[in-house]
Amino acid sequence: MVQKIQQNIREKIRKRYPRSMRLKIQKSMMVILAVTLVLFYVILSVILYNQNLSILRTEVKQETKYICTAVNISGAEYLEQMDNIDESTRVTRIDENGSVLYDSRRDADTLDNHSGREEVREALKSGEGEDVRRSVTVEKDLYYYALLLDDGSVLRVSREVDSLASTALDMLPVIGGLAVLMIIFAMLLAKWQTSRLIKPINELDLEHPLDNDVYTELSPLLTAMDRQNKEKEAVSNMRKEFSANVSHELKTPLTSISGYAEIMKNGMVRPADIPVFSERIYKEARRLITLVEDIIKLSKLDEESVELEKQETDLYDLTREIVSRLAPQASQKNVRMELTGEPVKYVGIRQILDEMIYNVCENAIKYNNDGGRVTVWVGNTLEGPKISVTDTGIGIPKEHHERIFERFYRVDKSHSKERGGTGLGLSIVKHGALLHGAKVSVDSTPGKGTKIEMQF
């Protein structure tokens, strides 16, 4: 049965959130891979660009030194013999004023003055110079290297250099192909890894969460589930016990009423005894009505279906009204009630507060001795408003102190019927206290009496 419920829960989760966790993990892995590939592509492009530029610089410098040595030995006529030998290399000779004396690509007379060129200025100043820029003449990115000749002029050699963008574009087909293969491989790996990661979660034993051997990160969730399971089990047991007790408590007065009525119906009662039987039927009916009313009150408190509209209430005045209502009952048992204290303003649900105080005071009368006393005190303390009800009754053994607030729990089971208790009064007090954030404490000694305090 439990396994079927767990399976139904998992099916509902899957229908409501179809593979959400699986897809999120796979998408996250794909995003990480995509970002990694882009960064790798950019970094590799920069590395290759710098590497190509370094190789080009070495070649151009070496070639420039060869040409410079040849010009210094053979004279400027050597340059004329180099025309159209290597079209990828451009050779230019510039005098100290920046005028172009020779250019392997263009007519020297058509070229502008080169005195402003960076590499030319450095060569004239320090003997050599270099620069990378876009050439206006050939409209391409070039690397320039210049050396100072023996005659005071400058020999400059330049060669085309691939830009960072062109380097990246040249690599794009290769990187793109590798990226596609890596993405396909990563998708398969992500699918396998995701299934492997989620498998322990799908196989969780929800009935015994703490028995699962799974990830540490799930410990808070499993602990919370275990606590909820225990709470649900406790609530379930309490409901079963409550149902059994309700059935028993309702059946007892109904059986009595039915028995007395049947005897009267069959004419088995003398006319003189009819008032006695009627009194018994009336008492059992009143007991039944009281029990039903208490059950309804408790059910409303359990479901929090009570009217939650709070209002300012004087607890002293409210307690005085309750003591006045209970006066006939106290007089019948020859119990003297005393109320002391001071006016106390408290914002709460008046109806619930009334039932809490009434039930505590009524219990003090019911379980008191003949000629006993009930003392009620209402006042302010450092912790807040407090109501204290003390009686000189039969008392409650210490082992029962925590259980007296349970439903249908009675300490004096043998005399519960004659005392008229339903076993729900203090349970109503407990629920009312929870609703108001109050604390209820019990101090009792068998044979000496009981003291119940409600601290708001």
VOPAGU-2260 file (C-alpha; in pm, 1 decimal, decimal comma):
REM VOPAGU-2260
SITE   aa  ch    i         X         Y         Z
SITE  MET   A    0       0,0       0,0       0,0
SITE  VAL   A    1     280,4     239,2     100,2
SITE  GLN   A    2     478,5     154,8    -215,7
SITE  LYS   A    3     172,1     228,5    -426,0
SITE  ILE   A    4     129,5     566,8    -255,6
SITE  GLN   A    5     498,6     648,0    -310,3
SITE  GLN   A    6     467,0     551,3    -677,9
SITE  ASN   A    7     160,3     773,3    -714,9
SITE  ILE   A    8     349,3    1065,1    -556,3
SITE  ARG   A    9     642,4    1021,9    -796,5
SITE  GLU   A   10     404,6     998,1   -1094,9
SITE  LYS   A   11     230,3    1320,2    -992,2
SITE  ILE   A   12     566,5    1496,6    -956,3
SITE  ARG   A   13     678,6    1373,6   -1298,8
SITE  LYS   A   14     352,4    1487,6   -1461,3
SITE  ARG   A   15     365,6    1828,3   -1297,7
SITE  TYR   A   16     740,9    1880,5   -1346,8
SITE  PRO   A   17     829,2    1658,9   -1646,8
SITE  ARG   A   18    1201,7    1579,4   -1623,7
SITE  SER   A   19    1267,8    1932,4   -1495,7
SITE  MET   A   20    1569,3    1838,2   -1283,8
SITE  ARG   A   21    1716,2    1617,3   -1556,1
SITE  LEU   A   22    1677,2    1888,2   -1818,5
SITE  LYS   A   23    1819,0    2157,0   -1591,1
SITE  ILE   A   24    2131,4    1951,6   -1524,2
SITE  GLN   A   25    2178,7    1875,5   -1894,3
SITE  LYS   A   26    2120,1    2237,5   -1994,7
SITE  SER   A   27    2363,8    2357,1   -1731,6
SITE  MET   A   28    2629,4    2118,8   -1860,8
SITE  MET   A   29    2566,3    2233,4   -2217,7
SITE  VAL   A   30    2592,3    2599,2   -2119,1
SITE  ILE   A   31    2918,6    2533,6   -1935,3
SITE  LEU   A   32    3054,4    2348,6   -2237,8
SITE  ALA   A   33    2947,8    2627,4   -2476,0
SITE  VAL   A   34    3110,2    2896,7   -2261,4
SITE  THR   A   35    3425,6    2685,6   -2230,9
SITE  LEU   A   36    3444,1    2636,4   -2608,5
SITE  VAL   A   37    3400,7    3007,8   -2677,8
SITE  LEU   A   38    3670,4    3100,4   -2425,6
SITE  PHE   A   39    3899,6    2831,5   -2567,0
SITE  TYR   A   40    3839,5    2961,9   -2919,6
SITE  VAL   A   41    3918,2    3322,4   -2822,7
SITE  ILE   A   42    4228,7    3231,7   -2620,9
SITE  LEU   A   43    4359,4    3000,4   -2893,9
SITE  SER   A   44    4305,1    3271,5   -3158,2
SITE  VAL   A   45    4504,8    3522,0   -2951,5
SITE  ILE   A   46    4784,1    3269,5   -2893,8
SITE  LEU   A   47    4807,5    3178,4   -3264,4
SITE  TYR   A   48    4798,3    3543,3   -3367,3
SITE  ASN   A   49    5087,0    3630,9   -3133,3
SITE  GLN   A   50    5278,8    3322,0   -3241,3
SITE  ASN   A   51    5237,1    3402,5   -3613,6
SITE  LEU   A   52    5335,4    3763,5   -3549,9
SITE  SER   A   53    5647,5    3652,2   -3361,7
SITE  ILE   A   54    5752,1    3421,5   -3647,0
SITE  LEU   A   55    5685,3    3695,2   -3902,4
SITE  ARG   A   56    5889,8    3949,0   -3703,5
SITE  THR   A   57    6184,4    3709,6   -3688,2
SITE  GLU   A   58    6172,2    3644,4   -4064,0
SITE  VAL   A   59    6132,6    4011,9   -4155,9
SITE  LYS   A   60    6415,8    4122,6   -3926,6
SITE  GLN   A   61    6646,7    3857,3   -4068,7
SITE  GLU   A   62    6556,2    3946,9   -4425,5
SITE  THR   A   63    6601,3    4319,6   -4354,9
SITE  LYS   A   64    6949,4    4263,7   -4214,0
SITE  TYR   A   65    7050,2    4061,7   -4524,1
SITE  ILE   A   66    6927,5    4334,9   -4757,7
SITE  CYS   A   67    7086,3    4608,3   -4545,2
SITE  THR   A   68    7423,6    4431,0   -4554,3
SITE  ALA   A   69    7397,7    4388,7   -4932,9
SITE  VAL   A   70    7309,9    4758,5   -4984,8
SITE  ASN   A   71    7596,8    4871,3   -4762,9
SITE  ILE   A   72    7836,5    4657,3   -4970,1
SITE  SER   A   73    7696,9    4695,7   -5322,2
SITE  GLY   A   74    7525,2    5031,9   -5295,0
SITE  ALA   A   75    7168,1    5141,6   -5355,7
SITE  GLU   A   76    7173,6    4986,5   -5707,4
SITE  TYR   A   77    7126,3    4645,1   -5539,1
SITE  LEU   A   78    6766,2    4737,4   -5463,8
SITE  GLU   A   79    6686,9    4781,9   -5830,8
SITE  GLN   A   80    6783,4    4421,3   -5891,8
SITE  MET   A   81    6530,4    4301,3   -5628,2
SITE  ASP   A   82    6220,8    4432,0   -5801,7
SITE  ASN   A   83    5944,7    4172,3   -5841,7
SITE  ILE   A   84    6157,0    3897,1   -5683,2
SITE  ASP   A   85    5925,3    3847,5   -5378,8
SITE  GLU   A   86    5591,6    4022,3   -5406,1
SITE  SER   A   87    5494,5    3934,2   -5049,2
SITE  THR   A   88    5779,0    4152,4   -4918,4
SITE  ARG   A   89    5781,5    4527,2   -4969,7
SITE  VAL   A   90    6115,5    4711,7   -4951,4
SITE  THR   A   91    6138,2    5089,7   -4907,8
SITE  ARG   A   92    6442,0    5323,4   -4880,7
SITE  ILE   A   93    6387,7    5659,4   -4710,8
SITE  ASP   A   94    6636,2    5946,6   -4666,6
SITE  GLU   A   95    6691,9    6129,2   -4339,4
SITE  ASN   A   96    6427,6    6390,1   -4434,4
SITE  GLY   A   97    6156,7    6126,6   -4483,7
SITE  SER   A   98    6149,1    6138,1   -4866,0
SITE  VAL   A   99    6103,7    5798,4   -5031,7
SITE  LEU   A  100    6406,8    5713,8   -5248,5
SITE  TYR   A  101    6293,1    5365,4   -5347,1
SITE  ASP   A  102    5985,1    5139,8   -5310,8
SITE  SER   A  103    5949,2    4789,2   -5452,6
SITE  ARG   A  104    5571,3    4824,0   -5498,9
SITE  ARG   A  105    5519,3    5184,0   -5607,6
SITE  ASP   A  106    5691,7    5469,5   -5783,1
SITE  ALA   A  107    5889,1    5657,4   -5517,4
SITE  ASP   A  108    5781,1    5998,0   -5650,8
SITE  THR   A  109    5412,4    5917,4   -5587,0
SITE  LEU   A  110    5456,8    5835,1   -5218,5
SITE  ASP   A  111    5412,9    6080,4   -4932,3
SITE  ASN   A  112    5686,0    6187,3   -4695,6
SITE  HIS   A  113    5755,5    5907,6   -4442,1
SITE  SER   A  114    5922,6    6113,4   -4170,6
SITE  GLY   A  115    5612,2    6069,0   -3950,6
SITE  ARG   A  116    5618,0    5691,7   -3964,8
SITE  GLU   A  117    5691,6    5536,3   -3624,9
SITE  GLU   A  118    5944,9    5281,9   -3746,3
SITE  VAL   A  119    6130,9    5547,7   -3953,9
SITE  ARG   A  120    6158,7    5787,6   -3658,2
SITE  GLU   A  121    6291,6    5511,4   -3432,8
SITE  ALA   A  122    6545,8    5395,5   -3695,3
SITE  LEU   A  123    6676,6    5749,4   -3745,3
SITE  LYS   A  124    6701,4    5791,9   -3370,0
SITE  SER   A  125    6828,8    5455,5   -3246,0
SITE  GLY   A  126    6929,9    5261,3   -3557,7
SITE  GLU   A  127    6621,0    5037,0   -3582,8
SITE  GLY   A  128    6244,3    5057,9   -3544,7
SITE  GLU   A  129    5927,0    4851,9   -3591,3
SITE  ASP   A  130    5550,5    4894,5   -3605,6
SITE  VAL   A  131    5228,3    4707,7   -3690,3
SITE  ARG   A  132    4953,0    4906,7   -3859,2
SITE  ARG   A  133    4718,2    4919,4   -4154,8
SITE  SER   A  134    4887,8    5051,9   -4469,3
SITE  VAL   A  135    4699,3    5326,8   -4655,2
SITE  THR   A  136    4895,6    5241,9   -4969,9
SITE  VAL   A  137    4811,3    4870,9   -4996,2
SITE  GLU   A  138    4507,9    4879,4   -4757,5
SITE  LYS   A  139    4628,3    4581,4   -4552,7
SITE  ASP   A  140    4773,0    4515,6   -4206,5
SITE  LEU   A  141    5153,6    4518,4   -4232,2
SITE  TYR   A  142    5449,9    4461,4   -4004,8
SITE  TYR   A  143    5724,0    4721,4   -4061,3
SITE  TYR   A  144    6090,2    4686,8   -3963,5
SITE  ALA   A  145    6347,3    4956,9   -4041,3
SITE  LEU   A  146    6729,2    4974,3   -4012,6
SITE  LEU   A  147    6965,7    5270,4   -4053,5
SITE  LEU   A  148    7206,9    5230,4   -4351,0
SITE  ASP   A  149    7567,4    5344,4   -4355,6
SITE  ASP   A  150    7482,7    5636,9   -4583,5
SITE  GLY   A  151    7232,1    5777,2   -4326,6
SITE  SER   A  152    6919,6    5664,8   -4510,6
SITE  VAL   A  153    6668,9    5412,2   -4372,9
SITE  LEU   A  154    6590,4    5072,3   -4521,7
SITE  ARG   A  155    6244,0    4948,6   -4437,1
SITE  VAL   A  156    6101,1    4603,7   -4505,1
SITE  SER   A  157    5731,4    4519,4   -4453,8
SITE  ARG   A  158    5517,1    4212,8   -4493,8
SITE  GLU   A  159    5148,3    4140,9   -4462,5
SITE  VAL   A  160    5035,0    4013,7   -4123,1
SITE  ASP   A  161    4708,9    3835,7   -4051,5
SITE  SER   A  162    4484,9    4031,7   -3813,4
SITE  LEU   A  163    4338,5    3874,1   -3502,4
SITE  ALA   A  164    3998,8    3857,7   -3675,4
SITE  SER   A  165    4136,7    3684,1   -3983,4
SITE  THR   A  166    4330,4    3440,6   -3762,5
SITE  ALA   A  167    4009,7    3357,6   -3577,6
SITE  LEU   A  168    3816,8    3315,1   -3903,9
SITE  ASP   A  169    4084,7    3083,9   -4043,8
SITE  MET   A  170    4048,1    2863,9   -3735,2
SITE  LEU   A  171    3668,2    2871,0   -3734,5
SITE  PRO   A  172    3603,9    2564,6   -3957,4
SITE  VAL   A  173    3838,7    2345,1   -3754,4
SITE  ILE   A  174    3718,3    2472,3   -3417,9
SITE  GLY   A  175    3355,1    2453,1   -3534,8
SITE  GLY   A  176    3394,3    2089,8   -3636,9
SITE  LEU   A  177    3560,1    2000,8   -3310,5
SITE  ALA   A  178    3288,5    2190,9   -3121,3
SITE  VAL   A  179    3011,8    1991,7   -3290,4
SITE  LEU   A  180    3184,0    1663,5   -3204,2
SITE  MET   A  181    3243,5    1776,1   -2846,3
SITE  ILE   A  182    2881,8    1890,3   -2804,0
SITE  ILE   A  183    2748,2    1556,9   -2930,9
SITE  PHE   A  184    2984,9    1370,3   -2700,0
SITE  ALA   A  185    2896,5    1603,0   -2409,6
SITE  MET   A  186    2521,9    1553,7   -2463,8
SITE  LEU   A  187    2561,3    1175,9   -2446,5
SITE  LEU   A  188    2786,6    1207,5   -2143,0
SITE  ALA   A  189    2548,1    1456,3   -1975,8
SITE  LYS   A  190    2252,5    1224,4   -2035,0
SITE  TRP   A  191    2437,8     930,3   -1882,2
SITE  GLN   A  192    2575,1    1132,8   -1592,1
SITE  THR   A  193    2236,0    1292,7   -1520,6
SITE  SER   A  194    2065,4     953,4   -1508,4
SITE  ARG   A  195    2338,2     833,8   -1275,7
SITE  LEU   A  196    2299,1    1137,9   -1047,6
SITE  ILE   A  197    1919,4    1124,0   -1034,9
SITE  LYS   A  198    1890,1     747,3    -989,9
SITE  PRO   A  199    1941,5     756,2    -608,5
SITE  ILE   A  200    1675,3    1029,2    -581,9
SITE  ASN   A  201    1422,4     829,8    -785,9
SITE  GLU   A  202    1487,5     526,8    -566,4
SITE  LEU   A  203    1435,8     709,7    -235,8
SITE  ASP   A  204    1245,7     517,7      29,0
SITE  LEU   A  205     996,9     784,7     134,5
SITE  GLU   A  206     862,2     569,8     415,0
SITE  HIS   A  207    1204,6     550,5     584,5
SITE  PRO   A  208    1390,6     863,2     461,8
SITE  LEU   A  209    1687,0     835,8     701,6
SITE  ASP   A  210    1764,3     480,8     583,8
SITE  ASN   A  211    1857,5     609,7     236,5
SITE  ASP   A  212    2227,8     625,3     146,5
SITE  VAL   A  213    2227,5     933,9     -76,6
SITE  TYR   A  214    2395,9    1271,9    -114,5
SITE  THR   A  215    2479,1    1472,5     197,0
SITE  GLU   A  216    2299,5    1775,7      49,1
SITE  LEU   A  217    1969,6    1584,3      74,7
SITE  SER   A  218    2007,0    1521,6     450,2
SITE  PRO   A  219    1800,5    1829,4     556,5
SITE  LEU   A  220    1520,2    1727,5     318,6
SITE  LEU   A  221    1521,9    1364,2     432,4
SITE  THR   A  222    1530,8    1470,6     798,1
SITE  ALA   A  223    1230,0    1696,5     739,6
SITE  MET   A  224    1047,7    1412,6     559,3
SITE  ASP   A  225    1122,3    1173,5     846,0
SITE  ARG   A  226     988,6    1427,4    1094,7
SITE  GLN   A  227     674,1    1476,8     885,3
SITE  ASN   A  228     624,8    1100,2     856,9
SITE  LYS   A  229     648,2    1065,9    1234,4
SITE  GLU   A  230     408,9    1356,6    1281,8
SITE  LYS   A  231     165,9    1204,2    1032,1
SITE  GLU   A  232     192,0     869,0    1206,8
SITE  ALA   A  233     131,7    1034,4    1543,4
SITE  VAL   A  234    -167,6    1224,7    1403,7
SITE  SER   A  235    -299,9     906,6    1245,1
SITE  ASN   A  236    -268,7     716,8    1573,3
SITE  MET   A  237    -427,6    1004,3    1758,6
SITE  ARG   A  238    -719,6    1008,5    1514,4
SITE  LYS   A  239    -766,9     634,5    1549,1
SITE  GLU   A  240    -760,4     665,1    1926,6
SITE  PHE   A  241    -989,6     966,5    1908,4
SITE  SER   A  242   -1238,4     780,1    1687,1
SITE  ALA   A  243   -1236,3     481,1    1921,0
SITE  ASN   A  244   -1283,2     703,3    2226,5
SITE  VAL   A  245   -1560,4     905,7    2060,5
SITE  SER   A  246   -1742,6     585,4    1969,6
SITE  HIS   A  247   -1710,5     459,8    2325,6
SITE  GLU   A  248   -1805,8     790,2    2488,8
SITE  LEU   A  249   -2109,1     838,4    2263,0
SITE  LYS   A  250   -2218,8     478,7    2294,4
SITE  THR   A  251   -2228,9     482,5    2676,2
SITE  PRO   A  252   -2496,7     755,0    2725,8
SITE  LEU   A  253   -2689,7     640,7    2418,1
SITE  THR   A  254   -2703,5     286,8    2555,4
SITE  SER   A  255   -2827,4     417,6    2891,0
SITE  ILE   A  256   -3091,8     638,3    2727,1
SITE  SER   A  257   -3202,3     353,7    2501,3
SITE  GLY   A  258   -3220,1     109,1    2795,3
SITE  TYR   A  259   -3420,1     340,0    3020,4
SITE  ALA   A  260   -3656,6     432,0    2737,1
SITE  GLU   A  261   -3710,4      66,2    2647,0
SITE  ILE   A  262   -3794,8     -21,7    3007,6
SITE  MET   A  263   -4046,7     263,3    3021,9
SITE  LYS   A  264   -4191,9     166,7    2684,2
SITE  ASN   A  265   -4253,6    -191,2    2795,2
SITE  GLY   A  266   -4437,1     -69,4    3106,4
SITE  MET   A  267   -4183,0    -219,3    3339,7
SITE  VAL   A  268   -4160,9      99,5    3550,3
SITE  ARG   A  269   -4395,9     184,6    3831,9
SITE  PRO   A  270   -4560,7     526,9    3801,7
SITE  ALA   A  271   -4377,5     637,4    4113,7
SITE  ASP   A  272   -4038,5     555,9    3950,8
SITE  ILE   A  273   -4105,1     741,0    3624,7
SITE  PRO   A  274   -3957,2    1071,9    3753,7
SITE  VAL   A  275   -3640,7     882,9    3857,5
SITE  PHE   A  276   -3602,6     721,9    3514,0
SITE  SER   A  277   -3680,5    1052,3    3342,4
SITE  GLU   A  278   -3409,5    1222,3    3550,9
SITE  ARG   A  279   -3159,5     956,5    3447,1
SITE  ILE   A  280   -3253,2     993,5    3080,0
SITE  TYR   A  281   -3223,7    1371,7    3111,2
SITE  LYS   A  282   -2876,3    1350,8    3269,9
SITE  GLU   A  283   -2749,5    1109,3    3007,2
SITE  ALA   A  284   -2892,0    1332,4    2730,0
SITE  ARG   A  285   -2721,9    1638,3    2883,4
SITE  ARG   A  286   -2398,5    1444,8    2906,4
SITE  LEU   A  287   -2434,5    1344,6    2543,4
SITE  ILE   A  288   -2504,1    1704,7    2435,9
SITE  THR   A  289   -2201,7    1830,8    2632,4
SITE  LEU   A  290   -1981,4    1565,9    2474,8
SITE  VAL   A  291   -2094,4    1652,8    2121,6
SITE  GLU   A  292   -2042,9    2024,0    2188,8
SITE  ASP   A  293   -1688,4    1961,1    2316,8
SITE  ILE   A  294   -1607,0    1744,9    2014,4
SITE  ILE   A  295   -1730,7    2018,8    1780,1
SITE  LYS   A  296   -1525,6    2282,7    1963,6
SITE  LEU   A  297   -1214,3    2067,5    1951,4
SITE  SER   A  298   -1263,4    1990,8    1581,8
SITE  LYS   A  299   -1290,4    2361,2    1504,0
SITE  LEU   A  300    -969,9    2431,2    1696,1
SITE  ASP   A  301    -792,4    2144,8    1515,3
SITE  GLU   A  302    -897,8    2277,2    1175,8
SITE  GLU   A  303    -834,1    2639,8    1282,1
SITE  SER   A  304   -1182,4    2715,9    1153,0
SITE  VAL   A  305   -1261,7    2939,4    1449,0
SITE  GLU   A  306   -1328,6    3305,4    1394,1
SITE  LEU   A  307    -984,4    3463,3    1420,7
SITE  GLU   A  308   -1110,2    3814,6    1483,3
SITE  LYS   A  309    -932,8    3925,8    1800,2
SITE  GLN   A  310   -1051,6    4194,6    2035,2
SITE  GLU   A  311    -933,7    4357,5    2353,7
SITE  THR   A  312   -1068,7    4165,1    2651,4
SITE  ASP   A  313   -1043,9    4227,4    3024,5
SITE  LEU   A  314    -942,8    3885,6    3156,4
SITE  TYR   A  315   -1043,9    3976,3    3511,3
SITE  ASP   A  316   -1399,1    4073,9    3409,3
SITE  LEU   A  317   -1426,8    3764,5    3188,2
SITE  THR   A  318   -1312,2    3537,8    3473,5
SITE  ARG   A  319   -1558,8    3705,2    3711,8
SITE  GLU   A  320   -1843,7    3627,3    3469,3
SITE  ILE   A  321   -1730,1    3262,8    3447,2
SITE  VAL   A  322   -1706,3    3229,0    3826,1
SITE  SER   A  323   -2059,6    3368,0    3848,5
SITE  ARG   A  324   -2184,6    3112,4    3592,1
SITE  LEU   A  325   -2018,5    2828,4    3781,5
SITE  ALA   A  326   -2150,1    2941,2    4121,2
SITE  PRO   A  327   -2454,3    2704,3    4117,6
SITE  GLN   A  328   -2233,2    2408,7    4027,4
SITE  ALA   A  329   -1986,1    2500,0    4302,8
SITE  SER   A  330   -2269,2    2543,9    4553,3
SITE  GLN   A  331   -2408,5    2202,0    4463,5
SITE  LYS   A  332   -2071,9    2044,5    4554,2
SITE  ASN   A  333   -2029,7    2272,5    4854,9
SITE  VAL   A  334   -1714,4    2422,7    4700,3
SITE  ARG   A  335   -1621,9    2781,9    4784,7
SITE  MET   A  336   -1483,8    2993,1    4493,7
SITE  GLU   A  337   -1266,8    3301,9    4542,3
SITE  LEU   A  338   -1151,0    3548,4    4272,6
SITE  THR   A  339    -864,3    3789,2    4333,6
SITE  GLY   A  340    -636,0    3997,1    4114,2
SITE  GLU   A  341    -658,7    4307,9    3900,8
SITE  PRO   A  342    -796,9    4420,8    3562,7
SITE  VAL   A  343    -587,4    4280,8    3275,7
SITE  LYS   A  344    -628,3    4386,9    2913,9
SITE  TYR   A  345    -545,5    4122,6    2655,0
SITE  VAL   A  346    -608,1    4107,8    2279,6
SITE  GLY   A  347    -744,4    3764,8    2192,1
SITE  ILE   A  348   -1043,2    3562,6    2073,7
SITE  ARG   A  349   -1297,2    3617,4    2350,3
SITE  GLN   A  350   -1497,0    3297,9    2285,2
SITE  ILE   A  351   -1186,7    3076,0    2304,4
SITE  LEU   A  352   -1055,7    3257,1    2612,9
SITE  ASP   A  353   -1396,2    3202,9    2777,2
SITE  GLU   A  354   -1385,9    2828,6    2705,5
SITE  MET   A  355   -1027,0    2796,3    2832,7
SITE  ILE   A  356   -1095,4    2967,0    3165,9
SITE  TYR   A  357   -1434,8    2795,5    3204,2
SITE  ASN   A  358   -1294,5    2445,3    3152,1
SITE  VAL   A  359   -1006,8    2493,9    3398,4
SITE  CYS   A  360   -1240,8    2637,5    3664,5
SITE  GLU   A  361   -1504,9    2371,0    3601,0
SITE  ASN   A  362   -1245,4    2094,0    3642,3
SITE  ALA   A  363   -1134,1    2252,6    3970,8
SITE  ILE   A  364   -1493,0    2216,6    4094,5
SITE  LYS   A  365   -1560,8    1869,3    3951,1
SITE  TYR   A  366   -1248,2    1708,7    4094,2
SITE  ASN   A  367   -1260,5    1890,5    4428,2
SITE  ASN   A  368   -1356,5    1747,7    4763,3
SITE  ASP   A  369   -1684,4    1822,5    4935,7
SITE  GLY   A  370   -1638,3    2150,1    5121,0
SITE  GLY   A  371   -1325,6    2229,5    4921,5
SITE  ARG   A  372   -1202,9    2561,4    4788,5
SITE  VAL   A  373   -1114,3    2702,9    4443,6
SITE  THR   A  374    -895,7    3014,3    4427,0
SITE  VAL   A  375    -869,2    3203,9    4098,7
SITE  TRP   A  376    -611,6    3480,6    4048,3
SITE  VAL   A  377    -587,8    3708,4    3744,1
SITE  GLY   A  378    -314,8    3968,8    3704,2
SITE  ASN   A  379      -8,4    4101,6    3522,4
SITE  THR   A  380     340,0    3952,8    3558,8
SITE  LEU   A  381     678,4    4039,8    3409,1
SITE  GLU   A  382     614,1    3777,8    3140,3
SITE  GLY   A  383     261,1    3902,3    3065,3
SITE  PRO   A  384     -99,0    3834,7    3175,0
SITE  LYS   A  385    -150,1    3524,3    3386,7
SITE  ILE   A  386    -450,8    3329,0    3514,0
SITE  SER   A  387    -397,2    3088,6    3804,1
SITE  VAL   A  388    -660,7    2837,9    3924,3
SITE  THR   A  389    -586,7    2650,0    4247,5
SITE  ASP   A  390    -808,8    2387,4    4408,9
SITE  THR   A  391    -797,6    2167,3    4718,1
SITE  GLY   A  392    -917,8    1860,9    4531,1
SITE  ILE   A  393    -801,2    1505,8    4475,1
SITE  GLY   A  394    -483,4    1608,9    4293,8
SITE  ILE   A  395    -305,2    1451,1    3996,7
SITE  PRO   A  396      -9,0    1210,9    4017,2
SITE  LYS   A  397     308,1    1349,3    3856,9
SITE  GLU   A  398     322,7    1079,2    3589,0
SITE  HIS   A  399     -13,6    1202,6    3456,4
SITE  HIS   A  400      71,5    1574,7    3437,5
SITE  GLU   A  401     171,6    1572,1    3068,6
SITE  ARG   A  402    -113,3    1345,2    2959,0
SITE  ILE   A  403    -409,1    1525,0    3113,8
SITE  PHE   A  404    -429,4    1751,1    2807,5
SITE  GLU   A  405    -481,4    1453,0    2576,4
SITE  ARG   A  406    -829,4    1389,0    2443,7
SITE  PHE   A  407   -1048,8    1163,2    2656,9
SITE  TYR   A  408    -764,9    1108,0    2902,3
SITE  ARG   A  409    -886,7    1080,3    3260,6
SITE  VAL   A  410    -683,6    1026,0    3574,5
SITE  ASP   A  411    -981,7     915,2    3781,7
SITE  LYS   A  412   -1148,7     680,0    3532,7
SITE  SER   A  413   -1357,4     502,7    3796,6
SITE  HIS   A  414   -1539,7     823,0    3900,3
SITE  SER   A  415   -1534,3    1005,2    3566,0
SITE  LYS   A  416   -1897,2     931,4    3489,1
SITE  GLU   A  417   -2031,1    1051,8    3821,4
SITE  ARG   A  418   -1819,4    1366,6    3801,0
SITE  GLY   A  419   -1962,4    1437,8    3454,4
SITE  GLY   A  420   -1637,8    1493,2    3267,8
SITE  THR   A  421   -1605,1    1430,8    2893,8
SITE  GLY   A  422   -1226,4    1411,2    2893,4
SITE  LEU   A  423   -1204,1    1694,3    2637,1
SITE  GLY   A  424   -1202,1    2004,6    2857,2
SITE  LEU   A  425    -825,5    2033,8    2909,1
SITE  SER   A  426    -761,3    1935,4    2548,3
SITE  ILE   A  427    -967,9    2240,5    2447,7
SITE  VAL   A  428    -757,1    2448,4    2689,9
SITE  LYS   A  429    -436,1    2321,5    2526,4
SITE  HIS   A  430    -555,0    2403,0    2173,4
SITE  GLY   A  431    -678,0    2745,3    2280,2
SITE  ALA   A  432    -339,0    2816,7    2438,4
SITE  LEU   A  433    -160,1    2718,8    2115,9
SITE  LEU   A  434    -392,5    2947,9    1923,5
SITE  HIS   A  435    -298,8    3241,0    2149,5
SITE  GLY   A  436      69,2    3151,7    2191,9
SITE  ALA   A  437      11,4    3092,0    2564,1
SITE  LYS   A  438     173,8    2840,4    2797,0
SITE  VAL   A  439     -21,3    2611,2    3031,2
SITE  SER   A  440     154,0    2457,0    3330,5
SITE  VAL   A  441      33,3    2208,8    3595,5
SITE  ASP   A  442     148,6    2168,9    3955,0
SITE  SER   A  443     -38,6    1903,0    4146,7
SITE  THR   A  444       4,2    1663,9    4438,5
SITE  PRO   A  445    -238,7    1377,1    4506,3
SITE  GLY   A  446    -457,6    1454,7    4806,5
SITE  LYS   A  447    -341,9    1816,1    4830,2
SITE  GLY   A  448    -488,9    1977,9    4521,5
SITE  THR   A  449    -396,4    2113,8    4178,2
SITE  LYS   A  450    -272,9    2444,7    4041,6
SITE  ILE   A  451    -307,3    2523,4    3671,5
SITE  GLU   A  452    -154,9    2844,0    3529,6
SITE  MET   A  453    -216,2    2999,7    3190,0
SITE  GLN   A  454      64,7    3241,0    3100,0
SITE  PHE   A  455     -20,8    3469,4    2804,5
